[in-house]
């Protein structure tokens, strides 16, 4: 069957409308006169690019021919040197405040440990004195005497060693804290490091110099004028009095131990007990004073804490109450 030619009326019609399917008359405009749809003359078809359909070239594995070869000796490259760290070998000196904080972190726990050991030594001396009083009326138990002697010997050995170590850290801290306080106030330290160390160690000078050094640290840390005379706080005055009393009492106990006789030994036990109690109290006050001075020199950063709270809706709360 042969296709028939379109009628003259169909030849004068335009393309069919994609919405209603009707054919508008030719030359009627770009919009369908029946539904108003735009009569697109073109149809867009998305096709992938040729590169997407083209197969990827196969990778050809070549044979390893060894390291590169040069016709002449290369003149470039790294010098033959050993490994060196990017940071300098010697770290830069730390600031006095950082050194004071580091010493403070070690000195304060040792001060409290010294106070605890000194209390234990005082208890041992008191126990020995009680045994001396009990020995006047009768014989003592061998186990009690052996335990008392062991406690006195152990506490009397640990306490001086711990006191010397803590004292060394305290002296170094005072040197660094004095420099940090001077830097904070923008002045020069009134005493050199050697003068401060000798003031702590020299008999006679150790009655006044340590308190003066700590008073100057407190004065500079508070930002008071440099030309004004330092006025120690109450805590510093209490520590100064306890420190001077302890130094004098230590000398008395040392001289008293040179005496002979039963009564002198009994009095020596009492003096040792009093000295140990004073040493424990002084160590505790020293820890508080050093902490207070460090807070003045470098206040700690506030720590933010997040608290999670459960919020009960009012309806649930009324139901629970009911």
C-alpha positions in Angstrom: 0.0 0.0 0.0 1.5 3.3 -1.0 1.5 6.3 1.4 -1.0 9.0 0.5 0.1 12.6 0.2 -1.0 15.0 3.0 -4.0 17.1 2.3 -3.5 20.8 1.6 -5.2 21.7 4.9 -2.8 19.4 6.9 0.2 20.9 5.1 -0.8 24.3 6.2 -0.9 23.2 9.9 2.0 23.6 12.3 3.6 21.0 14.6 1.4 19.3 17.2 1.1 20.8 20.7 3.0 18.6 23.2 0.3 19.3 25.8 -3.1 18.9 24.0 -1.9 17.3 20.8 -3.7 19.6 18.5 -2.0 21.2 15.5 -2.3 25.0 15.3 -2.5 26.7 11.9 0.8 27.6 10.3 2.0 31.1 11.2 -0.2 31.3 14.3 2.6 32.2 16.6 4.9 30.3 19.0 2.0 29.5 21.5 -0.8 27.0 21.1 -4.1 28.8 20.5 -6.0 26.0 22.4 -4.0 25.6 25.7 -1.4 28.3 25.5 1.6 25.9 25.7 4.8 27.1 24.1 5.4 25.3 20.8 9.1 24.4 21.0 10.6 24.0 17.6 13.7 22.1 19.0 13.9 19.1 21.3 16.9 18.9 23.6 18.4 15.5 24.0 21.2 15.0 26.6 24.0 12.7 25.3 27.2 11.7 27.1 30.5 13.3 25.9 32.7 11.1 23.7 35.3 10.9 26.5 32.8 9.1 28.7 32.1 6.4 26.2 35.7 6.0 25.0 37.4 3.2 26.8 40.4 4.1 29.0 43.8 3.3 27.6 45.4 0.2 29.0 48.4 0.9 31.3 51.6 -0.5 30.0 53.9 -1.8 32.6 57.5 -1.0 31.8 60.5 -2.9 33.0 62.7 -1.3 35.7 66.0 -0.2 34.2 67.7 0.8 37.5 68.6 4.3 38.8 69.0 7.2 36.4 72.3 7.5 34.6 74.1 10.7 33.7 76.7 11.3 31.1 78.6 13.6 33.5 78.8 13.9 37.3 75.9 15.9 38.6 76.8 19.2 40.3 73.6 19.4 42.3 72.4 17.7 45.5 72.4 18.0 49.3 75.6 18.4 51.3 76.7 15.3 53.1 75.6 16.2 56.7 73.9 14.3 59.5 70.3 14.8 60.6 69.6 18.0 62.4 66.4 18.9 64.3 64.6 21.9 62.9 64.5 23.3 66.4 67.7 24.8 68.0 69.8 22.4 70.0 69.7 24.6 73.1 66.2 25.7 74.1 65.9 29.4 74.8 66.0 30.3 78.5 62.6 30.3 80.1 61.1 33.3 81.7 61.4 33.8 85.4 57.7 33.4 85.9 57.7 30.1 84.1 60.6 28.8 86.2 58.9 30.0 89.4 55.7 28.1 88.4 57.6 25.0 87.7 59.4 25.1 91.1 56.1 26.0 92.8 54.4 22.9 91.4 57.2 20.8 93.0 57.7 22.7 96.2 54.1 22.9 97.5 53.5 19.1 97.6 56.8 18.6 99.2 56.0 21.2 101.8 52.8 19.3 102.8 54.7 16.1 102.8 57.3 17.7 105.1 54.5 18.8 107.4 53.1 15.3 107.6 56.5 13.7 108.4 57.2 16.4 111.0 53.9 15.6 112.7 54.9 11.9 112.7 58.3 12.8 114.2 56.6 14.9 116.9 54.3 11.9 117.7 57.3 9.6 118.0 59.0 12.1 120.4 55.9 12.4 122.5 55.6 8.6 122.7 59.2 8.3 123.8 58.6 10.9 126.5 55.6 9.0 127.7 57.7 5.8 127.9 60.3 7.8 129.9 57.7 8.8 132.4 56.3 5.3 132.6 59.8 3.8 133.2 60.0 5.6 136.6 57.5 3.2 138.1 58.4 -0.1 136.5 60.0 -1.9 133.6 58.8 -1.2 130.1 57.7 -3.7 127.4 60.5 -4.6 125.0 58.2 -4.4 122.0 57.0 -0.9 122.9 60.5 0.4 123.4 61.7 -1.2 120.1 58.7 0.2 118.2 59.3 3.7 119.7 63.0 3.6 118.8 62.2 2.5 115.2 59.6 5.2 114.8 62.0 7.9 116.2 64.9 6.7 114.0 62.8 6.5 110.8 61.1 9.8 111.3 64.3 11.4 112.4 66.0 10.2 109.2 63.3 11.0 106.7 62.3 14.4 108.1 65.8 16.1 107.7 66.3 14.7 104.2 62.9 15.9 103.1 63.4 19.3 104.7 66.7 19.8 102.9 65.2 19.0 99.5 62.1 21.1 100.1 64.3 24.0 101.4 66.4 23.9 98.3 63.4 24.2 96.1 62.0 27.0 98.2 65.3 29.0 97.9 65.4 28.5 94.1 61.7 29.5 93.9 62.4 32.7 95.9 65.1 33.6 93.4 62.9 33.1 90.4 59.9 34.7 92.0 62.0 37.8 92.9 63.0 38.2 89.3 59.5 37.6 88.0 58.1 40.2 90.5 60.7 42.7 89.4 59.8 42.1 85.7 56.1 42.6 86.5 56.8 45.9 88.3 59.3 47.1 85.6 62.2 47.5 88.1 65.4 45.7 88.9 65.6 43.2 91.7 66.9 44.7 94.9 69.0 41.6 95.7 71.0 39.4 93.4 70.5 35.7 93.3 73.7 35.1 95.3 72.5 37.5 98.0 69.2 35.8 98.3 70.8 32.3 98.6 73.3 33.5 101.2 70.5 35.2 103.1 68.6 31.9 103.4 71.7 29.9 104.4 73.9 32.2 106.5 73.3 32.0 110.3 72.0 35.3 111.6 71.1 36.6 108.1 68.5 33.8 107.7 66.4 35.5 110.5 65.7 38.6 108.4 66.6 38.2 104.7 64.0 35.5 103.8 61.2 37.6 105.2 62.5 40.7 103.5 62.7 38.9 100.1 59.2 37.5 100.4 57.9 41.0 101.4 59.5 42.5 98.3 58.0 39.8 96.1 54.6 40.6 97.6 55.1 44.4 97.2 56.1 44.1 93.6 53.4 41.6 92.7 50.7 43.9 94.1 52.0 46.7 91.8 52.7 49.1 94.6 55.2 52.0 94.0 58.8 51.0 94.1 59.8 53.9 96.3 57.4 52.9 99.1 58.5 50.7 101.9 57.1 47.2 101.7 54.5 46.4 104.3 54.1 42.6 104.8 50.7 41.1 105.0 49.4 39.3 108.1 50.1 35.8 106.7 53.7 36.9 105.8 54.2 38.3 109.3 53.0 35.1 110.9 55.3 33.0 108.6 58.2 35.3 109.4 57.7 34.9 113.2 57.4 31.1 112.9 60.5 30.9 110.7 62.6 33.0 113.0 61.4 31.0 116.0 62.2 27.8 114.2 65.7 28.9 113.4 66.4 29.9 117.0 64.9 26.7 118.4 66.9 24.6 116.0 70.1 26.2 117.4 68.9 25.6 121.0 68.1 21.9 120.3 71.5 21.5 118.6 73.3 23.0 121.6 71.1 21.1 124.1 72.1 17.8 122.5 75.7 18.3 123.7 74.7 18.1 127.3 74.9 14.8 129.3 72.6 13.4 131.9 69.2 11.7 132.2 67.3 14.9 132.8 69.1 16.7 129.9 68.0 13.8 127.6 64.4 14.0 128.8 64.4 17.7 128.2 65.9 17.1 124.8 63.0 14.8 123.9 60.5 17.6 124.8 62.5 20.1 122.7 62.6 17.8 119.7 58.8 17.3 120.0 58.2 21.1 120.1 60.6 21.7 117.2 58.8 19.0 115.1 55.4 20.6 115.8 56.7 24.0 114.9 58.3 22.6 111.7 55.0 21.1 110.7 53.1 24.3 111.3 55.8 26.3 109.5 55.7 24.0 106.4 51.9 24.3 106.2 52.0 28.1 106.5 54.8 28.2 103.9 52.7 26.3 101.4 49.8 28.7 101.9 52.1 31.8 101.6 53.9 30.5 98.4 50.5 29.7 96.9 49.2 33.2 97.7 52.4 34.9 96.2 52.1 32.8 93.0 48.5 33.9 92.6 49.7 37.5 92.8 52.5 37.0 90.3 50.5 35.0 87.7 46.8 34.6 88.4 45.6 31.2 87.1 43.3 31.1 84.1 39.7 30.5 84.9 38.5 27.0 84.0 35.2 26.7 82.4 33.0 23.8 83.5 29.9 22.6 81.7 27.1 21.3 83.9 24.4 19.2 82.4 21.1 19.7 84.1 17.8 17.8 83.4 14.9 20.1 82.8 11.5 18.6 83.6 8.5 20.0 81.7 5.8 21.6 83.9 3.2 19.0 82.8 5.5 16.1 83.8 6.4 17.8 87.1 2.7 18.3 88.0 2.0 14.6 87.1 4.9 13.5 89.3 3.7 15.6 92.2 0.2 14.3 91.9 
